[in-house]
Amino acid sequence: MLPKPPAALRSGDEPVRRLSRDVLPLDATELARFLVGATLVHDVDGARLSGRIVETEAYLVGDAASHAFRGRTARNGAMFLERGHAYVYISYGCWPMLNVSAGEAGVGTAVLLRALEPIDGIEAMRESRGAARILDIARGPGRLAGAMRVTLADDGADLCGDGPLWLGAPLGPPMTIATTTRIGITKDAERPLRFFERGNPFVSGPRRLID
């Protein structure tokens, strides 16, 4: 049985501060590390959904696994926005995936948000996901987007602006961040571009890549 999150991680105890664009690192790898521990918030359908980001992956210039590898298209256009915008795409024809654009406008790099530790709106997230266990609500990128009610309509949203989907400052103290290779890809699969909070049970992937 999981313990209740400490008071420092309950955003309802105090307002969550929105992150400004100028605090986001330009480099996609640095941004991926920076976002571990940050808060993702979606004010939607009369509810506040929020969680701590506990797992990310970076996708870089010249990265064969990146959607931008062959240049800009209608599908990946949001990936080329300046850092701090949402890039949403559909995986396997049904699963939205939420990324944060990185770098300057026109660069084409991003950070995939892979897992959240739910904080606010857990019951609403559970309804969206149909998940009984809190561990299963937002562990994995498809589950994360589903729990947070992110859709293609959010593609291009400014996550540093005043819209309903946004990035917030960390609510807890610094944690140990581990690095491994990315999950579920075949191209450039050996690159150490996945970052996560070590030992956090909400992180996705095989146990050997978590602990």
HELIX and SHEET records of a PDB file:
HELIX    1   1 ALA A    7  LEU A    9  5                                   3    
HELIX    2   2 SER A   11  ASP A   13  5                                   3    
HELIX    3   3 ARG A   21  VAL A   23  5                                   3    
HELIX    4   4 ALA A   28  LEU A   35  1                                   8    
HELIX    5   5 GLY A   77  PHE A   80  5                                   4    
HELIX    6   6 ILE A  122  ARG A  129  1                                   8    
HELIX    7   7 ILE A  134  ASP A  136  5                                   3    
HELIX    8   8 PRO A  141  ALA A  147  1                                   7    
HELIX    9   9 LEU A  152  ASP A  154  5                                   3    
HELIX   10  10 ARG A  207  LEU A  209  5                                   3    
SHEET    1   A 6 ALA A  86  SER A  91  0                                        
SHEET    2   A 6 TRP A  95  ALA A 102 -1                                        
SHEET    3   A 6 THR A 109  ASP A 120 -1                                        
SHEET    4   A 6 ALA A  47  TYR A  59 -1                                        
SHEET    5   A 6 THR A  39  VAL A  44 -1                                        
SHEET    6   A 6 LEU A 165  GLY A 168 -1                                        
SHEET    1   B 6 ALA A  86  SER A  91  0                                        
SHEET    2   B 6 TRP A  95  ALA A 102 -1                                        
SHEET    3   B 6 THR A 109  ASP A 120 -1                                        
SHEET    4   B 6 ALA A  47  TYR A  59 -1                                        
SHEET    5   B 6 ARG A 194  GLU A 197 -1                                        
SHEET    6   B 6 ILE A 177  THR A 180 -1                                        
END                                                                             
